[in-house]
């Protein structure tokens, strides 16, 4: 799943070996692990968007006020 974070960054989240793995997409299809983001493994797909919004809430502005799945 990919998320647009307040129009500032794209984050990809995948399930791997029972854990959520957050990745920052790079150029040419590369990805690097988002070491600064730890997602509890018990969260469901439906809960991810709200969790990511909570983690990055300081990036919100009146013009860009949401995290959304893309």
C-alpha positions in Angstrom: 0.0 0.0 0.0 1.2 3.5 -0.8 0.3 6.6 1.2 0.5 10.3 0.3 1.6 12.0 3.6 0.2 15.5 3.6 1.4 16.0 0.0 5.0 15.9 1.2 6.1 12.3 1.0 5.1 9.0 -0.3 5.4 6.0 2.0 4.9 2.4 1.0 3.9 -0.1 3.6 4.1 -3.9 3.1 3.4 -6.9 5.3 6.5 -9.1 5.5 6.9 -12.2 7.8 4.0 -11.0 9.9 5.3 -7.5 10.4 4.6 -4.2 8.8 7.6 -2.7 6.9 7.6 1.0 6.0 9.6 2.0 2.9 10.5 5.3 1.3 10.4 4.9 -2.5 13.5 6.3 -4.3 14.4 7.0 -7.9 14.6 4.2 -10.4 12.3 1.9 -8.4 14.6 1.7 -5.4 13.2 1.6 -1.9 14.9 2.2 1.5 13.6 1.0 4.8 12.0 3.8 6.9 14.0 3.1 10.0 12.3 5.9 11.9 8.8 4.4 11.5 7.8 1.4 13.6 4.3 0.1 12.9 2.8 -2.3 15.5 2.3 -5.6 13.9 -1.3 -6.0 15.3 -2.6 -3.1 13.2 -5.0 -4.0 10.4 -4.8 -2.5 6.9 -7.8 -0.3 7.8 -5.9 1.2 10.8 -2.7 2.0 8.9 -3.9 5.3 7.4 -4.9 6.7 10.9 -1.6 5.5 12.5 0.5 7.1 9.8 -1.4 10.3 10.1 -0.7 10.3 13.9 3.0 9.7 13.3 3.4 12.5 10.8 0.8 14.9 12.2 3.3 17.8 12.5 3.4 18.0 8.7 -0.3 18.8 8.4 -1.2 22.2 7.1 -4.6 23.8 6.3 -4.0 23.2 2.6 -2.8 19.6 3.1 -4.6 18.2 6.0 -4.8 14.5 5.3 -2.9 11.2 4.8 -4.5 9.2 2.0 -4.0 5.9 0.3 -2.8 6.2 -3.3 
